[in-house]
Amino acid sequence: MGKSLASYYQQETDYKIKILSRQRLPEKDGIEYVYWDGKTLDAWKDALEGSLMLINLAGRTVNCRYNEKNKQQILESRIFSTQILGEAIQQCQEPPKIWVNAASATIYRHAEDRPMDEETGEIGKGFSVSVCLEWEKAFNTIETLHTRKIALRVAMVLGKNGGVMVPFQRLAYLGLAGTQGKGSQYVSWIHEYDFYRLLRFLEKHETLQGTFNASSPNPIPNKEFLQKLRKELGVWFGLPQPEWLVKFGAWLIGTEAELVLKSRRVIPKTLQELGFTFRYPIVENAFKEIYR
């Protein structure tokens, strides 16, 4: 997602972009790469001086088995990076005006009965939710007197450059993108360009801070999501996968069935009330942009 955001900012603004990276990379296409291991405060903090916006997307992938080692890395990668960025901001002479920290829409409970928004959404239980709670707590407890703070509970991001669309597309072409589990569980999502536009919206509205759901206003059941994907790809058959098969397949490839079986019915109520409009509010349009 970081590369996509950098690309949109390059195309549509004249901003100077700096990326904190775990790799030592030379400047490329006008983007400066600054080495950071994600857990240590060092000279990289100077890159934050005088900046407009810091966007933190750091965190170990959750696409793995939830054994004790991986669970610890998932949690610590989010907590430590957030805390260290907070320290860096506090040490700046001219700190960033805005700090946007990623959070996750999976913080809400399994919901098929009604949408979850920022005001009335019910917090869930389990490991993934506990990570979300600790992550947001770490962010919210950091005081930044001159930096506006925004936490984004991000849904699944759909885009052209890899990400979640790669395994979905692979399943479709293998004839395996049928209903997963019951198929009634909701998929919450957002197109990558709307995610970029959302950031610009928050940037321009200088009084906004707090927690926002970053998701399309139209979450869709898993069965319909996969039907529409197959249609866009011209694949007319998808073998259904009962819950036991999803769990077995997840174990086989080293991931967790929760990623597709949990119902995430999240809506961006606060953003919509503030007047934000989506370029891709329905998934058919998002798929068309991605694949055509």
TAMO-V714276 format. One line per field, one symbol per residue. ss: DSSP state (H for helix, E for strand, L for the rest). psi: psi as a letter, one per 40 degrees, with the letter a starting at -180 (. if undefined). A space follows every 10 residues. Layout:
ss: ???
psi: ???
This chain:
ss: LHHHHHHHHH HHLLLLEEEE ELLLLLLELL EEEEELLLLL LLHHHHHHLL LLEEEELLLL LLLLLLLHHH HHHHHHHHHH HHHHHHHHHH HLLLLLLEEE EEEEHHHELL LLLLLELLLL LLELLLHHHH HHHHHHHHHH LLLLLLLEEE EEEELEEELL LLLHHHHHHH HHHLLLLLLE LLLLLEELEE EHHHHHHHHH HHHHLLLLLE EEEELLLLLE EHHHHHHHHH HHHLLLLLLL ELHHHHHHHH HHHLLLLHHH HLLLLELLHH HHHLLLLLLL LLHHHHHHHH HL
psi: dddddddddd deifihhhhh ieihiihhfe hhhhhheeeh haedddeehe idhhhheihi iegiigiddd dddddddddd dddddddddd eidgiidhhh hiaieediih hediihadde ihhaiidddd dddddddddd ehhgdehhhh hhghahhhid gaaedddddd dddefefahh bdeehihhih iddddddddd ddddgeehia hihgiiegii iddddddddd ddefhehhhi hidddddddd ddefahddde dhhgghigdd dddeehihdg didddddddd e.
